[in-house]
Amino acid sequence: MAGAGNDFLVLDAKKGVDYKKLAPKMCDRTNGVGADGLIIVDKSVKADYRMRIINADGSEAEMCGNGARCFTAYVKRAKKPSKRRISIDTLAGIILGEATGEIANCRLSDPTDYGSNIELMISGRKIHVDYIDTGVPHTIIFVRDLEEIDVKTIGEIVRYHKTFKPRGTNVNFVELIDDKLVAARTYERGVEDETKACGTGSVAAAIVGYLKTHPNIKNKKGAKMKVRTQGGEILHVTFDIHNKSITNVWLKGSAKFIAKGEYYV
């Protein structure tokens, strides 16, 4: 499946499988099937379903926005749940999902740890960044001429910067188009390269972009920001602001079914 160009192999959970060893093999684009990661559909005692996200390098992610949409669309098609909106147990908490065909909308966990104007020394040069945890850690770097940025080189330096140890960070290069649209390119932790889209990164870019363009806002219900991904798709992010805290974050976009088949272990 693919969500805005972020591609995943979606598997029903099986006993005795080491997904952290399996993921690098399956996600290899030459000797495997090829994907940014595995999504495991499992049972949960806390919610309707449990979602695990195993990155292409075998590490387990707490959350993945594009993956959550693919998970939701898959469950709707394969499991046919009676309820319109399903609850999903993740390492980042309980999230919600609803889907119609290949469009899904997910309510993600409330963001935490927002920090603005953080100074970093990168290759002997000072830069200022923003940081927010949208289920996974994200650093935002506002730029001009987004297409000219060396995402992999700079992203890798920031991803492993001492400021963000021990977890590391995803790195988003964001261009403010106007007060309703940002464009984003993301270096993803776990993939260790740029991906065509990042759901939690798009949410981070949308929220921080909105706060930058509305600096005096303290309360707002149904704040909206669109995000243009490197894959060209527009993702829609909505959220509430209450006493400067962000809640009720929804991410809407594609969740495409590409292929179905067997993999030989």
Residue frames as qw, qx, qy, qz and C-alpha x, y, z in Angstrom:
[[0.000, 0.889, 0.457, 0.000, 0.00, 0.00, 0.00],
 [0.417, 0.166, -0.025, 0.893, 1.02, 3.63, -0.34],
 [0.138, -0.863, -0.436, 0.214, -0.06, 6.75, 1.50],
 [0.104, 0.978, -0.077, -0.161, 0.96, 9.92, -0.35],
 [0.563, 0.683, -0.449, 0.121, 3.98, 8.08, -1.77],
 [0.281, -0.504, 0.747, -0.329, 5.08, 6.53, 1.54],
 [0.770, 0.095, -0.512, -0.369, 4.89, 2.79, 0.77],
 [0.457, -0.384, 0.685, -0.416, 4.30, -0.11, 3.13],
 [0.463, -0.006, -0.864, -0.198, 3.88, -3.87, 3.21],
 [0.574, -0.316, 0.259, -0.710, 0.78, -4.62, 5.29],
 [0.433, 0.092, -0.897, 0.014, 0.75, -7.98, 7.07],
 [0.754, -0.509, -0.134, -0.393, -1.65, -9.76, 9.39],
 [0.264, -0.649, 0.658, -0.275, 0.22, -10.72, 12.57],
 [0.896, 0.045, -0.433, -0.084, 1.52, -14.29, 12.84],
 [0.721, -0.656, 0.223, -0.015, 2.98, -15.99, 15.88],
 [0.843, -0.232, 0.320, 0.365, 6.71, -16.66, 15.99],
 [0.586, 0.640, 0.158, 0.471, 7.75, -14.09, 13.34],
 [0.462, -0.519, -0.055, 0.718, 10.64, -11.74, 14.14],
 [0.383, 0.863, 0.320, 0.084, 9.45, -8.67, 12.24],
 [0.166, -0.914, 0.261, 0.264, 12.58, -6.67, 13.07],
 [0.453, -0.317, 0.721, 0.418, 14.66, -9.25, 11.19],
 [0.503, 0.481, 0.695, 0.179, 12.07, -9.70, 8.46],
 [0.194, 0.911, 0.201, -0.304, 11.61, -6.00, 7.65],
 [0.096, -0.705, 0.474, 0.518, 15.06, -5.28, 6.14],
 [0.334, -0.023, 0.869, 0.365, 14.70, -8.33, 3.88],
 [0.312, 0.641, 0.701, 0.017, 11.13, -7.64, 2.74],
 [0.095, 0.927, 0.146, -0.332, 11.68, -3.88, 2.37],
 [0.387, -0.395, 0.538, 0.636, 14.85, -4.28, 0.26],
 [0.539, 0.642, 0.045, -0.543, 13.96, -2.86, -3.15],
 [0.367, 0.529, -0.698, -0.314, 16.26, -5.26, -5.05],
 [0.270, 0.121, -0.954, 0.046, 16.18, -8.59, -3.22],
 [0.145, 0.313, 0.786, -0.513, 12.87, -8.10, -1.45],
 [0.226, 0.729, 0.638, 0.101, 9.49, -6.60, -2.32],
 [0.274, 0.266, 0.048, 0.923, 10.55, -3.03, -1.54],
 [0.313, -0.808, -0.442, -0.230, 8.92, -0.62, 0.94],
 [0.003, -0.681, 0.332, -0.653, 9.57, 2.10, 3.50],
 [0.225, -0.288, 0.756, -0.543, 8.41, -0.27, 6.23],
 [0.300, -0.253, -0.910, -0.133, 6.11, -3.04, 7.45],
 [0.470, -0.276, 0.194, -0.816, 2.70, -2.45, 9.00],
 [0.214, -0.060, -0.969, 0.105, 1.54, -5.29, 11.23],
 [0.565, -0.341, -0.168, -0.732, -2.20, -5.70, 11.88],
 [0.311, 0.031, -0.885, 0.345, -2.66, -7.32, 15.29],
 [0.472, -0.650, -0.573, -0.161, -5.21, -7.85, 18.06],
 [0.102, 0.392, -0.379, 0.832, -5.45, -5.45, 20.98],
 [0.328, -0.489, -0.760, 0.275, -6.93, -5.53, 24.46],
 [0.127, -0.441, -0.249, 0.853, -7.07, -1.70, 24.58],
 [0.335, 0.458, -0.174, -0.805, -8.60, -0.87, 21.18],
 [0.857, 0.359, 0.099, -0.357, -10.29, -2.45, 18.15],
 [0.891, 0.362, -0.098, 0.255, -6.90, -3.27, 16.58],
 [0.529, -0.703, 0.237, 0.412, -3.19, -2.89, 17.25],
 [0.641, 0.752, -0.084, 0.128, -0.78, -1.38, 14.71],
 [0.662, -0.518, 0.278, 0.464, 2.96, -2.01, 14.72],
 [0.508, 0.852, -0.122, -0.022, 5.26, -0.10, 12.37],
 [0.776, -0.335, 0.324, 0.424, 8.64, -1.67, 11.59],
 [0.210, 0.854, -0.267, -0.393, 10.94, 0.58, 9.57],
 [0.818, 0.514, -0.256, -0.028, 12.99, -0.67, 6.63],
 [0.265, 0.600, -0.673, 0.342, 16.08, -0.84, 8.88],
 [0.592, -0.175, -0.776, 0.132, 14.32, -3.11, 11.40],
 [0.049, -0.016, -0.514, 0.856, 13.70, -0.44, 14.04],
 [0.085, -0.616, -0.782, -0.046, 10.18, -0.03, 15.43],
 [0.006, 0.322, 0.046, 0.946, 8.50, 3.37, 15.13],
 [0.120, 0.261, 0.675, -0.680, 6.07, 4.72, 17.70],
 [0.423, 0.666, 0.417, -0.452, 3.79, 6.22, 15.06],
 [0.233, -0.052, 0.609, 0.756, 3.37, 6.77, 11.32],
 [0.391, 0.436, 0.247, -0.772, 0.64, 9.02, 9.95],
 [0.519, 0.368, -0.519, -0.570, 0.67, 7.73, 6.37],
 [0.232, 0.085, -0.968, 0.038, 0.91, 4.19, 7.72],
 [0.242, 0.243, 0.700, -0.626, -2.08, 4.77, 9.99],
 [0.558, 0.406, -0.059, -0.721, -4.19, 5.76, 6.98],
 [0.481, 0.286, -0.771, -0.303, -3.08, 2.63, 5.10],
 [0.024, -0.014, -0.931, 0.365, -3.80, 0.52, 8.18],
 [0.407, 0.313, 0.448, -0.732, -7.30, 1.99, 8.46],
 [0.599, 0.402, -0.321, -0.614, -8.15, 1.47, 4.78],
 [0.344, 0.226, -0.908, -0.077, -6.81, -2.09, 4.92],
 [0.129, 0.116, 0.848, -0.500, -8.85, -2.97, 8.02],
 [0.520, 0.363, 0.186, -0.750, -11.98, -1.49, 6.45],
 [0.615, 0.386, -0.506, -0.466, -11.51, -3.59, 3.29],
 [0.427, 0.225, -0.875, 0.039, -10.17, -6.84, 4.78],
 [0.077, -0.097, -0.850, 0.513, -11.87, -7.04, 8.19],
 [0.270, -0.474, -0.540, -0.641, -15.11, -5.21, 7.37],
 [0.133, -0.186, -0.677, 0.700, -15.69, -3.79, 10.88],
 [0.024, -0.702, -0.704, -0.105, -19.28, -2.83, 11.67],
 [0.194, -0.836, -0.217, 0.464, -18.34, 0.59, 13.08],
 [0.472, 0.858, 0.062, 0.191, -17.47, 3.56, 10.85],
 [0.075, 0.834, -0.441, 0.322, -14.60, 4.75, 13.05],
 [0.909, -0.133, -0.354, 0.175, -12.10, 2.27, 14.49],
 [0.381, -0.867, 0.317, -0.054, -9.71, 2.69, 17.43],
 [0.822, 0.398, -0.325, 0.247, -6.08, 1.69, 16.92],
 [0.697, -0.684, 0.123, 0.176, -3.55, 0.85, 19.64],
 [0.642, 0.628, -0.226, 0.377, -0.06, 2.23, 18.85],
 [0.661, -0.155, -0.350, 0.646, 3.14, 2.90, 20.80],
 [0.091, 0.211, -0.050, 0.972, 2.15, 6.58, 20.67],
 [0.325, 0.173, 0.530, -0.764, -1.25, 5.88, 22.24],
 [0.405, 0.477, 0.780, -0.032, -4.76, 5.18, 20.97],
 [0.094, 0.252, -0.314, -0.910, -5.62, 6.82, 17.65],
 [0.590, 0.459, 0.538, -0.390, -8.80, 6.78, 15.55],
 [0.084, -0.225, 0.673, 0.699, -9.31, 6.02, 11.87],
 [0.617, 0.513, 0.478, -0.358, -12.04, 6.11, 9.26],
 [0.160, -0.291, 0.677, 0.656, -11.82, 5.32, 5.56],
 [0.701, 0.534, 0.295, -0.370, -13.88, 5.34, 2.40],
 [0.823, 0.554, -0.024, 0.121, -12.20, 3.37, -0.35],
 [0.757, 0.151, -0.122, 0.623, -8.68, 4.74, -0.82],
 [0.005, 0.648, -0.155, 0.746, -9.13, 7.94, 1.23],
 [0.642, -0.432, -0.580, 0.256, -8.55, 7.73, 4.98],
 [0.124, -0.758, 0.140, -0.625, -8.71, 10.19, 7.84],
 [0.721, -0.223, -0.567, 0.330, -6.96, 9.51, 11.15],
 [0.326, -0.889, 0.089, -0.308, -6.96, 11.30, 14.49],
 [0.665, 0.292, -0.520, 0.450, -3.42, 11.11, 15.79],
 [0.580, -0.515, -0.441, 0.452, -2.10, 11.51, 19.33],
 [0.059, -0.994, -0.089, 0.000, -1.87, 15.04, 20.70],
 [0.602, 0.550, -0.282, 0.505, 1.53, 16.65, 19.96],
 [0.643, -0.728, -0.093, 0.217, 3.97, 17.33, 22.81],
 [0.667, -0.393, 0.177, 0.608, 7.30, 19.04, 23.51],
 [0.447, 0.803, 0.222, 0.326, 6.90, 21.95, 21.10],
 [0.488, -0.608, 0.057, 0.624, 9.99, 24.14, 21.08],
 [0.471, 0.855, 0.175, 0.127, 10.65, 27.17, 18.88],
 [0.218, 0.911, -0.283, 0.207, 13.84, 28.82, 17.69],
 [0.857, -0.424, 0.232, 0.180, 16.24, 26.11, 18.89],
 [0.218, 0.852, -0.449, -0.157, 19.84, 26.92, 17.95],
 [0.951, -0.042, 0.251, 0.174, 21.96, 24.18, 16.36],
 [0.060, -0.736, 0.539, 0.406, 25.53, 24.24, 15.08],
 [0.880, 0.317, 0.354, 0.005, 25.60, 22.44, 11.72],
 [0.760, 0.344, 0.164, 0.526, 28.90, 22.14, 9.83],
 [0.437, -0.120, -0.102, 0.886, 30.26, 25.21, 11.57],
 [0.129, -0.308, -0.264, -0.905, 27.14, 27.28, 10.93],
 [0.196, 0.203, 0.681, -0.675, 24.36, 28.29, 13.32],
 [0.292, -0.285, -0.623, -0.668, 20.81, 27.49, 12.27],
 [0.364, -0.034, 0.529, -0.766, 17.51, 27.87, 14.14],
 [0.333, -0.133, -0.864, -0.352, 14.93, 25.09, 14.11],
 [0.628, -0.277, 0.195, -0.700, 11.60, 24.17, 15.69],
 [0.173, 0.107, -0.976, 0.077, 10.79, 20.85, 17.34],
 [0.676, -0.117, 0.183, -0.704, 7.53, 19.00, 18.02],
 [0.125, -0.084, 0.988, -0.016, 6.65, 15.40, 18.85],
 [0.636, 0.109, -0.145, -0.750, 3.61, 14.31, 16.80],
 [0.980, -0.043, 0.069, -0.182, 3.83, 10.70, 17.96],
 [0.847, 0.026, 0.039, 0.530, 7.45, 10.60, 16.82],
 [0.314, -0.694, 0.006, 0.647, 10.07, 13.37, 17.13],
 [0.541, 0.651, 0.351, 0.400, 10.21, 15.97, 14.34],
 [0.313, -0.507, 0.048, 0.802, 12.54, 18.89, 13.72],
 [0.427, 0.813, 0.389, 0.076, 11.29, 21.65, 11.41],
 [0.398, -0.339, 0.226, 0.822, 13.69, 23.78, 9.37],
 [0.406, 0.823, 0.312, -0.246, 12.04, 26.62, 7.44],
 [0.484, -0.189, 0.491, 0.699, 13.70, 27.25, 4.09],
 [0.481, 0.678, -0.055, -0.553, 13.33, 29.07, 0.79],
 [0.522, 0.525, -0.601, -0.301, 13.78, 27.25, -2.54],
 [0.805, -0.262, 0.457, -0.274, 12.79, 23.89, -1.07],
 [0.932, 0.361, 0.026, -0.007, 13.79, 21.98, -4.22],
 [0.439, 0.731, -0.435, 0.290, 17.39, 23.17, -3.91],
 [0.523, -0.642, 0.468, -0.307, 17.91, 21.72, -0.40],
 [0.471, 0.309, -0.825, 0.042, 20.28, 18.75, 0.06],
 [0.754, -0.433, -0.016, -0.493, 17.80, 16.84, 2.22],
 [0.943, -0.076, -0.299, 0.122, 19.90, 13.70, 2.72],
 [0.553, 0.304, -0.390, 0.671, 23.17, 15.40, 3.73],
 [0.159, -0.429, 0.288, -0.841, 21.71, 18.03, 6.06],
 [0.791, -0.334, -0.162, -0.487, 18.95, 15.73, 7.28],
 [0.864, -0.037, -0.450, 0.222, 21.41, 13.07, 8.38],
 [0.322, 0.295, -0.437, 0.786, 23.48, 15.57, 10.39],
 [0.409, -0.362, 0.165, -0.821, 20.42, 16.95, 12.20],
 [0.854, -0.194, -0.371, -0.309, 18.88, 13.49, 12.69],
 [0.826, -0.133, -0.416, 0.355, 21.91, 12.40, 14.77],
 [0.095, 0.667, -0.240, 0.699, 22.61, 15.79, 16.39],
 [0.324, -0.013, -0.762, 0.560, 23.49, 15.62, 20.10],
 [0.325, -0.101, 0.197, -0.919, 20.53, 17.91, 20.91],
 [0.769, -0.020, -0.186, -0.611, 18.11, 15.12, 19.97],
 [0.442, 0.167, -0.871, 0.137, 19.85, 12.15, 21.60],
 [0.364, -0.259, 0.869, 0.213, 19.08, 9.43, 22.46],
 [0.636, 0.460, 0.579, -0.223, 15.99, 9.04, 20.24],
 [0.286, 0.026, 0.559, 0.778, 17.20, 11.08, 17.30],
 [0.331, 0.569, 0.298, -0.691, 14.74, 13.02, 15.16],
 [0.532, 0.551, 0.551, 0.333, 13.02, 13.12, 11.81],
 [0.217, -0.420, 0.098, 0.876, 13.98, 16.24, 9.87],
 [0.371, 0.719, 0.582, 0.085, 11.48, 18.31, 7.87],
 [0.227, -0.140, 0.213, 0.940, 12.46, 21.08, 5.47],
 [0.156, 0.705, 0.679, -0.135, 9.41, 23.32, 5.13],
 [0.148, 0.104, 0.247, 0.952, 8.57, 26.22, 2.84],
 [0.203, 0.558, 0.549, -0.588, 5.69, 28.52, 3.75],
 [0.233, 0.366, 0.633, 0.641, 3.65, 29.02, 0.58],
 [0.243, -0.510, -0.110, -0.818, 0.88, 31.04, 2.22],
 [0.332, -0.300, 0.588, -0.674, -1.14, 30.97, 5.45],
 [0.862, 0.038, 0.198, -0.466, -3.08, 27.88, 4.24],
 [0.947, 0.304, -0.088, 0.055, -0.37, 25.82, 2.54],
 [0.306, -0.742, 0.574, 0.166, 3.15, 24.59, 3.29],
 [0.832, 0.402, -0.379, -0.055, 5.44, 22.39, 1.20],
 [0.596, -0.628, 0.489, -0.107, 7.58, 19.81, 2.99],
 [0.736, 0.379, -0.560, 0.037, 10.43, 17.40, 2.34],
 [0.716, -0.591, 0.268, -0.259, 11.37, 14.89, 5.03],
 [0.387, 0.416, -0.807, 0.162, 14.44, 12.90, 6.03],
 [0.820, -0.380, -0.123, -0.410, 12.96, 9.94, 7.89],
 [0.283, -0.507, 0.765, -0.280, 14.54, 8.31, 10.89],
 [0.730, 0.029, 0.653, -0.201, 14.53, 4.53, 10.34],
 [0.769, 0.609, 0.188, 0.058, 14.44, 4.84, 6.56],
 [0.530, -0.536, 0.248, 0.608, 17.59, 7.00, 6.80],
 [0.266, 0.119, 0.527, 0.799, 16.81, 8.86, 3.62],
 [0.344, 0.169, 0.014, -0.924, 14.25, 11.21, 2.13],
 [0.282, 0.353, 0.892, 0.009, 10.80, 9.72, 1.56],
 [0.035, 0.399, 0.529, 0.748, 8.14, 11.01, -0.83],
 [0.427, -0.621, -0.134, -0.644, 5.95, 11.85, 2.14],
 [0.307, -0.036, -0.794, 0.523, 5.80, 11.57, 5.91],
 [0.341, -0.665, -0.574, -0.336, 2.44, 11.71, 7.67],
 [0.535, -0.700, -0.310, 0.359, 3.58, 12.70, 11.15],
 [0.431, -0.162, 0.149, 0.875, 6.08, 15.05, 9.48],
 [0.013, -0.480, -0.486, -0.730, 3.29, 16.65, 7.48],
 [0.450, -0.766, -0.458, -0.044, 1.33, 17.13, 10.72],
 [0.563, -0.491, -0.102, 0.657, 4.41, 18.69, 12.34],
 [0.288, 0.100, 0.324, 0.896, 4.96, 20.98, 9.34],
 [0.169, -0.635, -0.548, -0.517, 1.28, 21.97, 9.29],
 [0.502, -0.756, -0.386, 0.163, 1.05, 22.77, 13.01],
 [0.509, -0.441, 0.022, 0.739, 4.34, 24.67, 13.26],
 [0.218, 0.256, 0.442, 0.832, 3.63, 26.45, 9.95],
 [0.243, -0.746, -0.524, -0.330, 0.23, 27.52, 11.24],
 [0.531, -0.719, -0.243, 0.376, 1.71, 28.78, 14.51],
 [0.463, -0.168, 0.198, 0.848, 4.35, 30.75, 12.57],
 [0.044, 0.354, 0.470, 0.807, 1.75, 32.42, 10.34],
 [0.452, -0.708, -0.330, -0.431, -0.67, 33.03, 13.25],
 [0.436, 0.247, -0.600, 0.623, 1.77, 34.03, 16.04],
 [0.215, -0.241, 0.392, -0.861, -0.81, 35.58, 18.37],
 [0.714, -0.211, -0.414, -0.523, -3.43, 32.86, 18.25],
 [0.210, -0.325, 0.780, -0.492, -4.24, 31.17, 21.59],
 [0.509, 0.217, 0.766, -0.328, -7.56, 29.43, 20.87],
 [0.447, 0.357, -0.434, -0.696, -8.93, 28.12, 17.60],
 [0.700, 0.096, 0.677, -0.205, -11.30, 25.27, 16.81],
 [0.760, 0.509, 0.398, 0.066, -10.83, 23.55, 13.46],
 [0.043, -0.788, 0.417, 0.451, -7.54, 25.18, 12.44],
 [0.885, 0.379, 0.265, 0.046, -6.56, 23.98, 8.95],
 [0.038, -0.745, 0.529, 0.405, -3.34, 23.68, 6.99],
 [0.923, 0.379, 0.023, -0.064, -2.61, 21.84, 3.76],
 [0.445, -0.615, 0.574, 0.306, 0.75, 20.19, 3.14],
 [0.756, 0.582, -0.239, -0.182, 2.24, 19.53, -0.29],
 [0.814, -0.372, 0.412, 0.168, 4.46, 16.46, -0.08],
 [0.123, -0.546, 0.647, 0.518, 7.49, 15.66, -2.23],
 [0.338, 0.192, 0.895, 0.220, 5.35, 13.04, -3.96],
 [0.079, -0.170, -0.428, -0.884, 3.05, 15.86, -5.11],
 [0.342, -0.565, -0.732, -0.166, 0.01, 14.94, -3.03],
 [0.185, -0.494, 0.193, -0.827, -1.78, 17.46, -0.83],
 [0.414, -0.309, -0.814, 0.266, -2.48, 16.22, 2.70],
 [0.299, -0.671, -0.167, -0.658, -5.10, 17.93, 4.87],
 [0.425, -0.111, -0.685, 0.582, -4.37, 18.58, 8.54],
 [0.351, -0.688, -0.182, -0.609, -6.94, 19.95, 11.00],
 [0.515, -0.151, -0.648, 0.540, -6.54, 20.56, 14.74],
 [0.323, -0.879, -0.289, -0.201, -7.77, 22.59, 17.69],
 [0.375, 0.318, -0.415, 0.766, -5.77, 25.12, 19.70],
 [0.540, -0.747, -0.330, -0.203, -6.77, 25.55, 23.33],
 [0.471, -0.857, 0.185, 0.092, -4.65, 27.80, 25.57],
 [0.190, 0.768, -0.585, -0.179, -1.84, 27.34, 23.05],
 [0.468, -0.205, 0.860, -0.001, -2.04, 23.52, 23.38],
 [0.458, 0.261, -0.586, -0.616, -2.74, 21.43, 20.25],
 [0.484, 0.041, 0.823, -0.296, -5.43, 18.74, 20.38],
 [0.670, 0.496, 0.472, -0.286, -7.80, 16.79, 18.10],
 [0.034, 0.588, -0.577, -0.565, -5.30, 16.44, 15.23],
 [0.811, 0.348, 0.453, -0.128, -6.66, 14.80, 12.07],
 [0.101, -0.485, 0.641, 0.586, -4.67, 13.81, 8.97],
 [0.743, 0.459, 0.404, -0.273, -6.55, 13.12, 5.73],
 [0.199, 0.631, -0.584, -0.471, -5.13, 11.76, 2.48],
 [0.768, 0.279, -0.463, -0.344, -4.71, 8.77, 0.20],
 [0.547, -0.342, 0.752, -0.132, -4.30, 5.11, 1.19],
 [0.658, 0.449, -0.382, -0.468, -3.80, 3.24, -2.08],
 [0.858, -0.113, 0.500, -0.028, -3.91, -0.51, -2.61],
 [0.210, 0.685, -0.572, -0.399, -1.08, -1.50, -4.97],
 [0.586, 0.259, -0.747, -0.179, -0.64, -5.27, -4.90],
 [0.782, -0.355, 0.349, -0.376, -1.41, -8.45, -3.01],
 [0.750, 0.399, -0.525, -0.056, 0.66, -11.62, -2.93],
 [0.923, -0.363, -0.053, 0.114, 2.99, -14.07, -1.24],
 [0.113, 0.829, -0.522, 0.167, 6.49, -13.57, 0.12],
 [0.926, -0.001, -0.366, 0.097, 8.82, -16.53, 0.62],
 [0.407, -0.818, 0.373, -0.160, 10.67, -16.55, 3.94]]
